[in-house]
Amino acid sequence: MEQRTEYPRPQFRREEWLPLNGEWQFAYDDEDAGLKRGYDAGRTEFPLRIHVPFTYQYAASGIGDPFRHERVWYRRTFTPRRDRRALLCFNGSDYNTDVWVNGKHAISHTGGYTPFSADVTELLSDGENVIVVRCFDPFDPTYPRGKQSWTGERFGCWYLPNTGIWQSVWIDYFKDDCIGEYLLLPDFDECSVSGEIVALRGLADEAEIEVSFGGEEAGRARLCLEGGRADYRIRLLNGAIGDHAWTPEHPNLFEAKFRLYRKGICVDEALTRFGLRKICVEGDRILLNNEPFYQRLILDQGYWAESGATPPSAAALRKDIELAMAMGFNGARKHQKWEDPYFYYYAEELGFVTWCEMPSAYRFCADEMQKLIREWSEIVSAARNFTSVLCYVPLNESWGTKEIAGNADQQNFARALYYLTKAFDGSRLVSTNDGWECPAQTDVIGIHDYAYDGSLFGEKYRKENYDTLIPQGRRLMCENNRYGGQPVLLTEFGGIALMSDTVGGNWGYNDGAASVEEFYTRYGNLLRAIRKQGEFKGFCYTQLTDVQQEVNGLLFADRTPKFELAKIKSLTEGSQERI
């Protein structure tokens, strides 16, 4: 397995940085004795070696131990620059993470999927320094886990977990101050971009945002910072959108440089990019840039055989998108996972739309609600800067809210997640509980139906039926909630496996196809039934790849196609979309 050496955060890139991926020392701590033994001081050598950012459960880490270890430790040395300040950054570490630098505590972070960072300049010394990381990832169903098993074993559609550091680690360098947070939201109708910029240390007194398109300046603003922050709005291209909009067919991107100044001297600069586009609902239609937009999505769980939830490389993420596009899909519902940022980076570059989904917890209680709210807030705060993201999914199939159909507390929680999401980002759509048991507070309704052939779709999915409809053993709308005319998409269906793959506990939905030709027939029949139904505003097929015991992918786990890509493309796209 090659080391992840690319700059880890492509949408907000600094030029001066130090990669910290690669070999680290590693230790299990099943007795929870590491602190007593002084592991945090950094003087203790650990017995194992692990390749970060891959987790111990998978072969890419160099360990490949499938057994349960809830507490793990990491250690490595590094030599930093001393003429700059140092921002230690993690893209993801599961679940409770503590970091020490030279024996001094640097940061604690809670949450398995979101990035975090700390200015560690004052903890550094000349020459060799040591960083120690402790991760605690309990097998507790109140924790947001997504598709990671909480039993210690694979079962159903839940997989071998990823414990500890599972995304890239690095150090960004800056001068007196740096940009700690930023927001960048395009306004298609006004041909502008707006947001906020926040200085990490509060020492910078000015900020500048410079926007360009194709190397030509498109807009600029110089701002005074008050309390280390400032709001901005920049009119682009003198208000003339022309052919600069972002669409899947023409994924045009603007570049934006953010700079901080202190007493006239530039102390930090970062580069990002964005597309000028709009997603909205008008009646029962979904509009992209004020035009009807039909979504042909693929369910993408983001797992690899050798590395689990960690992509083996940035190129692997681009390959997944290119393969999906070669099969006629124009987007993906990234399922139960906030992905490595390179996924969204390549998606916006290639013109591939994405849905952002909260990894589920599985036991409703106050602890679960608090954990979900905290981590979902962080996910949305990151996702709202990514052009490809069009829709948020806070809940999936009532996981973690299994009594939501009639339980007022769980319905109120779902409503709270809807309004929280809209408060963080009102520019995108929300599917509040995708699959079934929807509250009235949702922008779109996603239905999951693994019917064998779809012959009943036309009769079953009529708007007059939605208030009493039971798509797959669960009612579509929560009790005392009525369908409000929202756009409806079939956001999970199919899941057809080849019968030859369903051995040794492997499975797909319904009966497996006896041959490749039978698969084409069944897949084509489902797609024709969806188009004939006429009211769906898009679909999401299950799924892109095989994942461990779930073998209903269009690709094998190693991304080898099971079928002719061109044949799948012709069936996926069909002769005419109904919008």
Order of alpha helices (4+ residues) and beta strands (2+ residues): beta-beta-beta-beta-beta-beta-beta-beta-beta-beta-beta-beta-beta-beta-beta-beta-beta-beta-beta-beta-beta-beta-beta-alpha-beta-alpha-beta-alpha-beta-beta-alpha-beta-beta-beta-alpha-beta-alpha-beta-alpha
